[in-house]
Each structure stands twice: as C-alpha cells, then as structure tokens.
Amino acid sequence: MGGVLFGSAGLKLLSSRDAKKAYTHATAAALRVKESVMETVTTVQENAADILASAKDINARRAETEAADAPEPAEET
C-alpha cells in the first residue's frame, strides 16, 4: 500500500508545473552543452585534418630530398 501511495505522490510531483519547468530548463541546458561539445569536436576534426595534410607534405618533401641525395647506381661495363 505504501508503494502505491509513494508512486502516486511521485507521479504528481513529476507532472507538476514546477517540475515541468525544471525539466525544461535542464533539457535546454543539456542541448546547449551538446552544441558546445559538437563545436569543439568540429574544431578538433578540422585541426586534425590540417595536421595530417602538413605531415603528408613533410613526408613528400623528405622523400624527394632523399631521392635527390641518393647516389646514382654505377654502370657495369
């Protein structure tokens, strides 16, 4: 019997105007946090792409330098 009374009181508390207002504000805050996190993720992804492109350029230039510095194979006679 106590569980039913507690359940009924809990249901009324959860559906009250003040509770709905609190849930709405909490949900709005969660959406703002989500947006902030997504902006941060986008920034990190863009930076990672820039870093990857720069690293590939460095490796390409290094490979060109190494190829230019490699000794020519001697011709066999």
N, CA, C and O atoms as CSV, one atom per row, in Angstrom:
chain,resi,resn,atom,element,x,y,z
A,1,MET,N,N,0.826,-1.186,0.000
A,1,MET,CA,C,0.000,0.000,0.000
A,1,MET,C,C,0.874,1.256,0.000
A,1,MET,O,O,0.563,2.240,-0.672
A,2,GLY,N,N,1.980,1.211,0.768
A,2,GLY,CA,C,2.868,2.363,0.842
A,2,GLY,C,C,3.490,2.666,-0.508
A,2,GLY,O,O,3.693,3.833,-0.845
A,3,GLY,N,N,3.796,1.633,-1.287
A,3,GLY,CA,C,4.383,1.830,-2.600
A,3,GLY,C,C,3.431,2.537,-3.551
A,3,GLY,O,O,3.852,3.371,-4.353
A,4,VAL,N,N,2.159,2.207,-3.463
A,4,VAL,CA,C,1.158,2.836,-4.318
A,4,VAL,C,C,1.025,4.308,-3.960
A,4,VAL,O,O,0.943,5.162,-4.843
A,5,LEU,N,N,1.005,4.606,-2.656
A,5,LEU,CA,C,0.903,6.000,-2.222
A,5,LEU,C,C,2.140,6.781,-2.644
A,5,LEU,O,O,2.039,7.902,-3.142
A,6,PHE,N,N,3.302,6.180,-2.440
A,6,PHE,CA,C,4.544,6.847,-2.830
A,6,PHE,C,C,4.576,7.040,-4.347
A,6,PHE,O,O,4.997,8.091,-4.830
A,7,GLY,N,N,4.136,6.038,-5.091
A,7,GLY,CA,C,4.102,6.127,-6.545
A,7,GLY,C,C,3.164,7.222,-7.011
A,7,GLY,O,O,3.496,7.979,-7.923
A,8,SER,N,N,2.008,7.313,-6.402
A,8,SER,CA,C,1.041,8.356,-6.778
A,8,SER,C,C,1.581,9.735,-6.458
A,8,SER,O,O,1.453,10.659,-7.261
A,9,ALA,N,N,2.185,9.877,-5.290
A,9,ALA,CA,C,2.759,11.172,-4.910
A,9,ALA,C,C,3.913,11.517,-5.842
A,9,ALA,O,O,4.058,12.672,-6.240
A,10,GLY,N,N,4.728,10.544,-6.193
A,10,GLY,CA,C,5.847,10.765,-7.103
A,10,GLY,C,C,5.370,11.174,-8.486
A,10,GLY,O,O,5.962,12.044,-9.125
A,11,LEU,N,N,4.285,10.533,-8.950
A,11,LEU,CA,C,3.734,10.868,-10.260
A,11,LEU,C,C,3.198,12.292,-10.275
A,11,LEU,O,O,3.403,13.021,-11.245
A,12,LYS,N,N,2.517,12.692,-9.211
A,12,LYS,CA,C,2.011,14.060,-9.135
A,12,LYS,C,C,3.163,15.054,-9.076
A,12,LYS,O,O,3.106,16.116,-9.697
A,13,LEU,N,N,4.202,14.709,-8.331
A,13,LEU,CA,C,5.365,15.584,-8.234
A,13,LEU,C,C,6.043,15.737,-9.592
A,13,LEU,O,O,6.431,16.839,-9.979
A,14,LEU,N,N,6.182,14.625,-10.314
A,14,LEU,CA,C,6.849,14.658,-11.615
A,14,LEU,C,C,6.046,15.416,-12.663
A,14,LEU,O,O,6.619,15.975,-13.599
A,15,SER,N,N,4.719,15.440,-12.515
A,15,SER,CA,C,3.888,16.097,-13.521
A,15,SER,C,C,3.456,17.498,-13.097
A,15,SER,O,O,2.635,18.115,-13.777
A,16,SER,N,N,3.980,18.003,-12.012
A,16,SER,CA,C,3.601,19.340,-11.562
A,16,SER,C,C,4.182,20.400,-12.490
A,16,SER,O,O,5.143,20.143,-13.215
A,17,ARG,N,N,3.603,21.574,-12.462
A,17,ARG,CA,C,4.049,22.686,-13.312
A,17,ARG,C,C,5.496,23.059,-12.995
A,17,ARG,O,O,6.293,23.283,-13.906
A,18,ASP,N,N,5.833,23.125,-11.715
A,18,ASP,CA,C,7.208,23.469,-11.328
A,18,ASP,C,C,8.203,22.420,-11.803
A,18,ASP,O,O,9.300,22.752,-12.251
A,19,ALA,N,N,7.817,21.156,-11.704
A,19,ALA,CA,C,8.707,20.085,-12.152
A,19,ALA,C,C,8.909,20.164,-13.662
A,19,ALA,O,O,10.030,20.005,-14.147
A,20,LYS,N,N,7.842,20.407,-14.400
A,20,LYS,CA,C,7.957,20.513,-15.857
A,20,LYS,C,C,8.863,21.681,-16.228
A,20,LYS,O,O,9.667,21.578,-17.154
A,21,LYS,N,N,8.732,22.783,-15.510
A,21,LYS,CA,C,9.584,23.941,-15.779
A,21,LYS,C,C,11.048,23.591,-15.520
A,21,LYS,O,O,11.927,23.960,-16.299
A,22,ALA,N,N,11.303,22.881,-14.429
A,22,ALA,CA,C,12.674,22.476,-14.100
A,22,ALA,C,C,13.221,21.517,-15.156
A,22,ALA,O,O,14.379,21.636,-15.557
A,23,TYR,N,N,12.398,20.566,-15.610
A,23,TYR,CA,C,12.839,19.621,-16.638
A,23,TYR,C,C,13.132,20.351,-17.941
A,23,TYR,O,O,14.090,20.023,-18.641
A,24,THR,N,N,12.311,21.335,-18.262
A,24,THR,CA,C,12.507,22.104,-19.493
A,24,THR,C,C,13.824,22.865,-19.453
A,24,THR,O,O,14.575,22.877,-20.428
A,25,HIS,N,N,14.100,23.500,-18.314
A,25,HIS,CA,C,15.358,24.239,-18.182
A,25,HIS,C,C,16.560,23.293,-18.218
A,25,HIS,O,O,17.585,23.606,-18.824
A,26,ALA,N,N,16.427,22.147,-17.573
A,26,ALA,CA,C,17.523,21.170,-17.578
A,26,ALA,C,C,17.766,20.650,-18.996
A,26,ALA,O,O,18.915,20.482,-19.404
A,27,THR,N,N,16.697,20.395,-19.744
A,27,THR,CA,C,16.832,19.920,-21.113
A,27,THR,C,C,17.461,20.988,-21.997
A,27,THR,O,O,18.301,20.681,-22.843
A,28,ALA,N,N,17.060,22.238,-21.805
A,28,ALA,CA,C,17.648,23.335,-22.578
A,28,ALA,C,C,19.142,23.445,-22.296
A,28,ALA,O,O,19.934,23.657,-23.215
A,29,ALA,N,N,19.530,23.304,-21.032
A,29,ALA,CA,C,20.948,23.355,-20.675
A,29,ALA,C,C,21.701,22.193,-21.321
A,29,ALA,O,O,22.815,22.371,-21.813
A,30,ALA,N,N,21.101,21.017,-21.322
A,30,ALA,CA,C,21.745,19.855,-21.940
A,30,ALA,C,C,21.938,20.074,-23.433
A,30,ALA,O,O,22.966,19.686,-23.988
A,31,LEU,N,N,20.963,20.692,-24.089
A,31,LEU,CA,C,21.099,20.979,-25.519
A,31,LEU,C,C,22.211,21.994,-25.777
A,31,LEU,O,O,22.932,21.882,-26.768
A,32,ARG,N,N,22.356,22.982,-24.893
A,32,ARG,CA,C,23.446,23.953,-25.049
A,32,ARG,C,C,24.796,23.266,-24.879
A,32,ARG,O,O,25.737,23.552,-25.619
A,33,VAL,N,N,24.892,22.373,-23.922
A,33,VAL,CA,C,26.138,21.629,-23.703
A,33,VAL,C,C,26.456,20.785,-24.928
A,33,VAL,O,O,27.602,20.733,-25.377
A,34,LYS,N,N,25.437,20.124,-25.466
A,34,LYS,CA,C,25.633,19.284,-26.648
A,34,LYS,C,C,26.164,20.131,-27.803
A,34,LYS,O,O,27.099,19.719,-28.491
A,35,GLU,N,N,25.583,21.299,-28.022
A,35,GLU,CA,C,26.018,22.176,-29.110
A,35,GLU,C,C,27.469,22.598,-28.913
A,35,GLU,O,O,28.248,22.625,-29.865
A,36,SER,N,N,27.825,22.924,-27.686
A,36,SER,CA,C,29.200,23.327,-27.381
A,36,SER,C,C,30.174,22.181,-27.653
A,36,SER,O,O,31.246,22.386,-28.223
A,37,VAL,N,N,29.794,20.994,-27.245
A,37,VAL,CA,C,30.645,19.819,-27.469
A,37,VAL,C,C,30.804,19.558,-28.961
A,37,VAL,O,O,31.901,19.242,-29.423
A,38,MET,N,N,29.723,19.686,-29.712
A,38,MET,CA,C,29.795,19.434,-31.157
A,38,MET,C,C,30.687,20.469,-31.842
A,38,MET,O,O,31.418,20.127,-32.771
A,39,GLU,N,N,30.641,21.727,-31.400
A,39,GLU,CA,C,31.527,22.752,-31.964
A,39,GLU,C,C,32.986,22.406,-31.681
A,39,GLU,O,O,33.848,22.568,-32.545
A,40,THR,N,N,33.256,21.927,-30.467
A,40,THR,CA,C,34.621,21.534,-30.103
A,40,THR,C,C,35.085,20.352,-30.943
A,40,THR,O,O,36.226,20.325,-31.404
A,41,VAL,N,N,34.215,19.388,-31.140
A,41,VAL,CA,C,34.557,18.214,-31.952
A,41,VAL,C,C,34.879,18.638,-33.387
A,41,VAL,O,O,35.836,18.145,-33.983
A,42,THR,N,N,34.086,19.543,-33.932
A,42,THR,CA,C,34.330,20.029,-35.290
A,42,THR,C,C,35.682,20.719,-35.386
A,42,THR,O,O,36.424,20.503,-36.345
A,43,THR,N,N,36.007,21.547,-34.398
A,43,THR,CA,C,37.291,22.243,-34.386
A,43,THR,C,C,38.444,21.242,-34.318
A,43,THR,O,O,39.435,21.387,-35.033
A,44,VAL,N,N,38.318,20.241,-33.471
A,44,VAL,CA,C,39.370,19.222,-33.338
A,44,VAL,C,C,39.532,18.459,-34.654
A,44,VAL,O,O,40.655,18.182,-35.074
A,45,GLN,N,N,38.424,18.122,-35.301
A,45,GLN,CA,C,38.497,17.404,-36.573
A,45,GLN,C,C,39.189,18.249,-37.643
A,45,GLN,O,O,40.008,17.741,-38.410
A,46,GLU,N,N,38.854,19.538,-37.690
A,46,GLU,CA,C,39.493,20.414,-38.669
A,46,GLU,C,C,40.991,20.524,-38.407
A,46,GLU,O,O,41.792,20.483,-39.340
A,47,ASN,N,N,41.364,20.663,-37.148
A,47,ASN,CA,C,42.787,20.751,-36.806
A,47,ASN,C,C,43.509,19.452,-37.137
A,47,ASN,O,O,44.639,19.477,-37.623
A,48,ALA,N,N,42.875,18.335,-36.880
A,48,ALA,CA,C,43.491,17.040,-37.186
A,48,ALA,C,C,43.703,16.895,-38.691
A,48,ALA,O,O,44.725,16.365,-39.126
A,49,ALA,N,N,42.748,17.360,-39.482
A,49,ALA,CA,C,42.892,17.284,-40.939
A,49,ALA,C,C,44.053,18.165,-41.406
A,49,ALA,O,O,44.817,17.770,-42.287
A,50,ASP,N,N,44.184,19.354,-40.821
A,50,ASP,CA,C,45.302,20.241,-41.166
A,50,ASP,C,C,46.635,19.600,-40.804
A,50,ASP,O,O,47.586,19.660,-41.583
A,51,ILE,N,N,46.707,18.993,-39.637
A,51,ILE,CA,C,47.943,18.346,-39.184
A,51,ILE,C,C,48.300,17.193,-40.113
A,51,ILE,O,O,49.462,17.027,-40.486
A,52,LEU,N,N,47.308,16.404,-40.483
A,52,LEU,CA,C,47.555,15.273,-41.384
A,52,LEU,C,C,48.076,15.754,-42.731
A,52,LEU,O,O,49.031,15.190,-43.264
A,53,ALA,N,N,47.460,16.787,-43.280
A,53,ALA,CA,C,47.909,17.319,-44.577
A,53,ALA,C,C,49.338,17.839,-44.479
A,53,ALA,O,O,50.140,17.603,-45.382
A,54,SER,N,N,49.668,18.539,-43.402
A,54,SER,CA,C,51.031,19.053,-43.216
A,54,SER,C,C,52.029,17.907,-43.077
A,54,SER,O,O,53.124,17.961,-43.636
A,55,ALA,N,N,51.658,16.892,-42.346
A,55,ALA,CA,C,52.553,15.740,-42.167
A,55,ALA,C,C,52.812,15.040,-43.500
A,55,ALA,O,O,53.936,14.618,-43.773
A,56,LYS,N,N,51.782,14.916,-44.324
A,56,LYS,CA,C,51.964,14.293,-45.636
A,56,LYS,C,C,52.897,15.134,-46.502
A,56,LYS,O,O,53.736,14.590,-47.219
A,57,ASP,N,N,52.755,16.466,-46.439
A,57,ASP,CA,C,53.650,17.351,-47.193
A,57,ASP,C,C,55.099,17.188,-46.732
A,57,ASP,O,O,56.012,17.120,-47.554
A,58,ILE,N,N,55.301,17.127,-45.427
A,58,ILE,CA,C,56.653,16.951,-44.881
A,58,ILE,C,C,57.256,15.646,-45.384
A,58,ILE,O,O,58.412,15.617,-45.803
A,59,ASN,N,N,56.485,14.578,-45.345
A,59,ASN,CA,C,56.996,13.281,-45.798
A,59,ASN,C,C,57.281,13.280,-47.295
A,59,ASN,O,O,58.255,12.669,-47.735
A,60,ALA,N,N,56.455,13.948,-48.079
A,60,ALA,CA,C,56.689,14.012,-49.527
A,60,ALA,C,C,57.980,14.774,-49.818
A,60,ALA,O,O,58.782,14.344,-50.647
A,61,ARG,N,N,58.185,15.917,-49.130
A,61,ARG,CA,C,59.426,16.685,-49.339
A,61,ARG,C,C,60.643,15.889,-48.888
A,61,ARG,O,O,61.698,15.939,-49.520
A,62,ARG,N,N,60.491,15.164,-47.807
A,62,ARG,CA,C,61.615,14.352,-47.313
A,62,ARG,C,C,61.960,13.250,-48.309
A,62,ARG,O,O,63.133,12.982,-48.567
A,63,ALA,N,N,60.945,12.623,-48.860
A,63,ALA,CA,C,61.187,11.564,-49.845
A,63,ALA,C,C,61.875,12.129,-51.085
A,63,ALA,O,O,62.766,11.489,-51.644
A,64,GLU,N,N,61.465,13.327,-51.521
A,64,GLU,CA,C,62.110,13.962,-52.677
A,64,GLU,C,C,63.576,14.266,-52.386
A,64,GLU,O,O,64.441,14.056,-53.236
A,65,THR,N,N,63.851,14.762,-51.179
A,65,THR,CA,C,65.225,15.083,-50.801
A,65,THR,C,C,66.079,13.822,-50.751
A,65,THR,O,O,67.208,13.804,-51.242
A,66,GLU,N,N,65.534,12.784,-50.161
A,66,GLU,CA,C,66.285,11.529,-50.075
A,66,GLU,C,C,66.541,10.950,-51.460
A,66,GLU,O,O,67.612,10.399,-51.711
A,67,ALA,N,N,65.578,11.068,-52.353
A,67,ALA,CA,C,65.765,10.551,-53.713
A,67,ALA,C,C,66.828,11.357,-54.445
A,67,ALA,O,O,67.615,10.796,-55.207
A,68,ALA,N,N,66.857,12.664,-54.221
A,68,ALA,CA,C,67.846,13.512,-54.883
A,68,ALA,C,C,69.248,13.263,-54.326
A,68,ALA,O,O,70.231,13.376,-55.058
A,69,ASP,N,N,69.347,12.932,-53.055
A,69,ASP,CA,C,70.650,12.720,-52.414
A,69,ASP,C,C,71.184,11.301,-52.607
A,69,ASP,O,O,72.347,11.031,-52.305
A,70,ALA,N,N,70.355,10.408,-53.100
A,70,ALA,CA,C,70.794,9.019,-53.267
A,70,ALA,C,C,71.837,8.944,-54.372
A,70,ALA,O,O,71.695,9.583,-55.415
A,71,PRO,N,N,72.887,8.159,-54.138
A,71,PRO,CA,C,73.917,8.039,-55.181
A,71,PRO,C,C,73.366,7.321,-56.403
A,71,PRO,O,O,72.522,6.430,-56.304
A,72,GLU,N,N,73.876,7.741,-57.565
A,72,GLU,CA,C,73.480,7.096,-58.824
A,72,GLU,C,C,74.107,5.705,-58.856
A,72,GLU,O,O,75.262,5.534,-58.464
A,73,PRO,N,N,73.365,4.729,-59.313
A,73,PRO,CA,C,73.973,3.393,-59.423
A,73,PRO,C,C,75.058,3.400,-60.499
A,73,PRO,O,O,74.899,4.000,-61.562
A,74,ALA,N,N,76.152,2.726,-60.199
A,74,ALA,CA,C,77.280,2.665,-61.148
A,74,ALA,C,C,76.896,1.775,-62.319
A,74,ALA,O,O,76.255,0.738,-62.145
A,75,GLU,N,N,77.299,2.194,-63.517
A,75,GLU,CA,C,77.010,1.384,-64.707
A,75,GLU,C,C,78.039,0.269,-64.794
A,75,GLU,O,O,79.223,0.477,-64.531
A,76,GLU,N,N,77.586,-0.881,-65.156
A,76,GLU,CA,C,78.504,-2.021,-65.311
A,76,GLU,C,C,78.976,-2.060,-66.750
A,76,GLU,O,O,78.206,-1.862,-67.690
A,77,THR,N,N,80.218,-2.311,-66.888
A,77,THR,CA,C,80.789,-2.406,-68.233
A,77,THR,C,C,81.143,-3.804,-68.604
A,77,THR,O,O,81.634,-4.045,-69.707
